[in-house]
Amino acid sequence: MTASLPRRRSLVAAAIVLGLAAAGPALAHSELHHAEPADGAVLRSSPPAISLMFAMPVRVMTLKLLDEAGRERKLTREGERGAAVAEVRATVQETLPPGAYRVEWRGASADGHVGGGTVGFRVERAAR
């Protein structure tokens, strides 16, 4: 005997809900949740540190700060390297002159998915 149409619809809806619930963590991968400085931020002075916060723990393999000419600026990462963390923080080792900067990161989430991204910000000369 076949299930009635309303029962089949209920079963299909339940399967969709279960499928989406199971896919949720897999879809998140190494998604960047928040950054300091924020993407597009305009700062009046050089930031003392860079922070990246993720939706779920990520093993950040690469973290770079580049100026507008593509030159890498020195960062000192805090915490244990190679550990999966929800936040990675690095101290900026020099005062950044006015200009555009980008933070590039690459990491792997717990499911092995490798991802990355870029966060850009500007340092402007302080008004006198």
C-alpha positions in Angstrom: 0.0 0.0 0.0 1.3 3.5 -0.8 1.4 6.4 1.6 -1.2 9.1 1.3 -0.2 12.4 -0.4 -0.1 14.3 2.9 2.0 11.6 4.6 4.5 11.6 1.6 4.8 15.4 1.8 5.5 15.1 5.5 8.2 12.5 4.9 9.8 14.7 2.2 9.7 17.8 4.4 11.3 15.8 7.3 14.1 14.5 5.0 14.8 18.1 3.8 15.0 19.4 7.3 17.3 16.6 8.4 19.5 17.0 5.4 19.9 20.8 6.0 20.6 20.3 9.6 23.3 17.8 8.8 24.8 20.0 6.1 24.9 23.1 8.4 28.4 22.5 9.9 29.8 21.2 6.6 28.6 24.4 4.9 30.2 26.6 7.5 33.8 25.3 6.8 36.3 28.0 7.6 33.9 31.0 7.3 35.3 34.2 8.6 32.7 35.6 11.1 34.4 38.9 12.1 37.7 40.7 11.7 39.5 43.5 13.6 40.1 45.8 11.9 36.9 45.1 9.9 36.9 44.7 6.2 36.7 48.2 4.7 37.7 50.0 7.9 39.3 53.4 7.8 41.7 53.8 10.8 43.2 57.0 12.1 46.2 55.2 13.4 48.1 51.9 12.9 46.3 48.9 14.5 48.2 47.3 17.3 46.9 43.8 16.3 44.9 41.9 13.7 42.2 39.5 14.9 40.2 37.0 12.8 37.2 35.3 14.3 35.7 32.2 12.6 32.2 30.6 12.7 33.9 27.4 13.8 37.5 26.4 14.8 40.0 26.7 12.0 43.7 25.7 11.7 45.1 28.9 10.2 48.1 27.9 8.1 48.9 31.2 6.6 48.4 34.8 7.9 49.9 37.7 6.1 49.6 41.5 6.3 50.4 43.2 3.0 50.7 46.8 2.1 49.3 48.4 -1.2 52.6 47.6 -3.0 52.3 43.9 -2.0 55.1 44.0 0.6 54.6 41.8 3.6 54.5 43.6 7.0 55.7 41.8 10.1 53.2 40.1 12.3 53.7 38.0 15.4 51.0 35.4 15.9 49.7 34.7 19.4 48.8 31.3 20.7 49.7 27.8 19.6 50.4 27.3 15.8 48.7 24.5 14.1 45.8 24.3 16.7 42.3 24.7 15.5 41.0 28.0 17.0 37.9 30.1 16.7 40.0 33.3 16.8 43.5 34.0 15.6 45.3 37.1 16.7 48.6 38.6 15.6 50.5 41.7 16.9 51.5 44.2 14.2 55.3 44.6 14.8 55.6 48.1 13.3 53.7 51.3 13.0 51.9 51.2 9.7 52.2 54.4 7.6 49.1 55.8 5.9 47.9 53.5 3.0 45.9 50.5 2.1 46.5 47.1 3.7 45.1 43.6 3.3 45.2 40.6 5.6 45.3 37.3 3.7 44.6 34.1 5.5 44.3 30.4 4.6 43.2 27.6 6.9 41.6 24.2 7.2 38.4 23.5 9.2 37.8 20.3 11.2 36.2 18.6 8.1 39.5 19.2 6.2 38.0 21.8 3.9 40.7 24.4 3.0 39.6 28.0 2.6 40.9 31.5 2.8 40.1 35.1 2.4 41.2 38.7 2.5 40.3 41.6 4.7 41.2 45.1 3.6 41.5 48.3 5.6 43.1 51.8 5.3 45.3 53.8 7.6 44.8 57.5 7.1 47.0 60.3 8.3 45.6 61.7 11.6 44.1 65.2 11.3 46.1 67.9 13.0 
